[in-house]
Amino acid sequence: MKTQLFVYGTLRKDFINHFYLKSSIYLGEAKTHEKFLMHCHGKIPFVSEKYPISQITGEVYEVDESTLSAIDHLESCYPIDNHANEFNPRSWYIRKEVTVHLLNDNRELKVWMYVNEKENQHSIISTGNYCDIEKLPPLNQRIWYFAYGSNMDLNRMLTREAPFTQIKKGRVYGQRLVFNKIADGYPGYGYANIVPEHGFDVMGVLYEVNESGLMELDKNEGVSSNHYFRSQIEVLLDDGSSIEAVVYLAHPSRVKDGLFPTHSYMEHLYKGLNILGDEGKAYLDHAYHEARVTDDARFITIADIPEPNPEKYLDQALPVLINGHKAKMYFYDCTWSPRLVFFCEPEEMFHFEAMNLRMDDRGFFGTKYFQFLRRGILLLGNVRVIVEFDK
């Protein structure tokens, strides 16, 4: 029985293991329909489904059972008898059925491809073409770059002509993500920037690049025309270690308060969630909603909140919008400590419960654990909300 096999590494023409295919029928060069991640350790490539970075380039062969068995042995791939898509857990590689496009006639074929999810910590060939292994920069020429804006989108980063050899999730403490970089041609809109602010942290994607890649990023970030400038920053990793990385910051002459990111720009940031993980969505949601918060007087500070007469607390309470939802807010100074209280109508309660604020049956919420982080930004326990006047 004949089987169609897609090979992308040392089994390709002109590489060391191609002799395994000497009796097989060559069908042509091909690329995978879907995107995968290609790693390389020494001269050995590994394709993983961890991140959808690039289509994999390779060749398709029609092989017989004995050839497939020999290549399975080479790859330490152990199929379970009579189960076409199941493999022994001891397998180093396993085979996966994928769709490829033949480059000579654009036909689609269903073929076997070897994948390896155990060896995904090595250098990345971001083009997905094993022939580019010689282009990998030496280890002593690699530099970490921290992306916190649209370059968190892997596909966008691939267009920057800055090939990367590693990807990691990173975090910078004592900084806040803002969108105050003026977007030329889009009045009122802004691009990402980070600014120092105690109690905040910025999540982002670390890419390992080289100096020529950074020079390409300089062009995209408008360094020569004073849009962004390069700086160094300490980035923390999930394992508790830290590394120094290059970061691009908005030039002071290109900064303006009150700007807001476009939906299309934010889509690039949200595409970084396959690196940032589940907590990344809440982080980006907060940054997006807080982008409209400025120091103007429509946002509330602690000095704006009244302490009404106990008999008229709802009449004298301050009408506010909390994350855009109507409420009334006031201070209640009890014996032990002042409490911040707000009240909402029954039809609004589900909005506040969705924020993890537990209302009583009458629509009241009170806490002594509150802090205004800055104008308009209020921390209620560990719940962070935007508060503005309801006029």
Residue, then its C-alpha position, 0 to 999 in steps of 0.5 A: m500500500k502506498t502512502q503520501l509523506f511530506v518531509y521538511g528536514t533532513l529527508r529532503k533532497d540534498f540533505i543527509n537522510h534523503f537516501y531513505l526515499k531513494s525508491s519513493i516517487y517524488l510528487g513535488e515541492a509543497k507547503t502546509h495549508e496551516k501554520f506551524l512552528m519550526h524549531c531546530h537543534g543543531k541540524i535536527p528540525f522539529v515541527s510543533e503545533k505550539y504557535p501558528i507562525s509559518q507554513i512549513t516548506g517541504e517535499v511530498y513523496e509517495v512511499d511504500e510500507s517498508t519505507l514508511s516503517a524505516i522512516d518511523h524507526l528513524e524518527s522514533c515514531y511508534p504507531i499502535d497496531n491497527h490504529a492509524n492515528e495513535f502512537n505510543p507515548r514513548s514516540w519522539y515524533i508522531r505522524k499527523e495528517v495535514t493538508v499541503h499545496l503542491l507548488n507546481d500545480n497548487r493541488e491539495l493533498k492529504v499527507w502524513m507529516y512528522v510533528n514533535e511537541k517535546e522539543n519546542q525550546h530550541s531556535i526557531i526558523s521563523t520562515g518554516n523552511y529548513c533550508d534557512i537553517e544557515k541563516l540562524p545568527p550565532l548565539n553571541q549575536r542574538i538580542w532580546y526585544f520586548a514587544y508590548g504593542s502590535n508586534m505581539d501579533l506573530n504574523r505582524m512581526l513576521t512582516r517586519e523583516a526581523p527573523f526571530t529565533q525564540i519567543k517567550k512571555g515577559r512582564v515588566y513591573g512598574q510600567r503601565l500600557v497606554f495608547n498616547k503615541i500620536a497615530d499620524g493620519y488618524p486624528g484622535y487615535g493613538y498607538a501603544n506606549i509604556v509609562p512608569e507607574h507604581g503598582f502596574d505591570v506590562m505584559g508582552v512578547l519577547y523575541e530573540v533577534n539580531e542587530s540587523g533585525l533591530m535595524e529593520l524594527d528601527k525603520n518600522e518604529g520610525v526611530s529616525s523620524n523621532h516616533y519611537f526610540r530604543s531603550q533597555i528594560e528588565v523583563l521578568l520571565d515566568d520562571g522568576s528569572s529576568i533578562e535585559a531587552v530592547v524596548y521601543l518607547a514613544h518619543p516625547s514629541r509624539v505623545k498626547d493624552g486622551l488618545f484611543p486605539t483603533h479596533s484594528y490596532m487592538e486586534h494585533l495586540y489580542k492576537g498575542l494572546n496565544i503567547l500571553g495566555d488567559e490572563g492576557k485578555a483581562y490585561l488588554d481589556h483593562a488597558y483598552h477601557e482605561a485608554r479613555v481615562t485622562d486627568d480631565a474633571r469628568f473622572i472622579t477622585i476621592a475628594d469628589i465623593p460625598e459623606p451624606n447625612p445618614e437619613k438622606y444618603l441616597d438623595q445626597a450620594l454622587p451619581v456616577l458611572i462605574n465601567g459605564h454603568k449607573a450607580k450612586m456613590y458615597f462614604y459611610d463613616c462607621t465606628w471602625s473605618p470609613r467605607l466606600v458604598f455604592f448603590c445601583e438599581p435592580e436592573e443594573m445589578f448583574h453588570f456589577e456582579a459580572m465585575n465580581l462585586r457582590m451586591d446585597d439584595r437591595g443593590f448595595f455594595g460597601t467595602k473598606y478596601f478601596q484605593f484610587l490609583r489615579r483619577g478615574i481608576l478605583l481599586l475595590g479589593n482586587v477589582r479595578v474599575i473606571v469611575e466618572f461623573d454621570k451627567 
